[in-house]
Amino acid sequence: MKRVLDPLRQKGYIFKRFEPFSPSLVGSRKKIEIFHGLDMQNRYLLLFSVKRKSRILVKDVEEWFELKRRVESYFGYPILINLALIDAPLCSKALRKLESEGWKVISV
């Protein structure tokens, strides 16, 4: 958990509540860590933490968007803040797609 929270604190993100969320609850078998939380302004937050050696492509990012929709339907409310904590090479097109959808990308 400290591996995830330290980069977020350095970027200025502070949470009232922050807890892990299992992708299997929404029927996904992805090897990704998901965290759900509430920031100090009472906005819901979703964090995808990815650590791998292979490059993250646009295909992966589109799967993340689908996974986010499933998590929103699971909780029943929209998630306003979307973060991606990435410890992997990231394709420039994938980065542009994430940023165009309003995601904040934090590279470790």
KAPE-V855067 format. One line per field, one symbol per residue. ss: DSSP state (2 for helix, 1 for strand, 0 for the rest). burial: 1 if it has 9 or more other C-alpha atoms within 8 Angstrom, else 0. A space follows every 10 residues. Layout:
# KAPE-V855067
ss->???
burial->???
This chain:
# KAPE-V855067
ss->0222222222 0000111111 1022220000 0011111110 0001111111 1000010222 2222222222 2222200000 1111111001 0222222222 00011110
burial->0001001110 0000100100 1010010000 0111111110 0011111111 0000111100 1000001101 1100000010 1111111101 1001101110 00111100
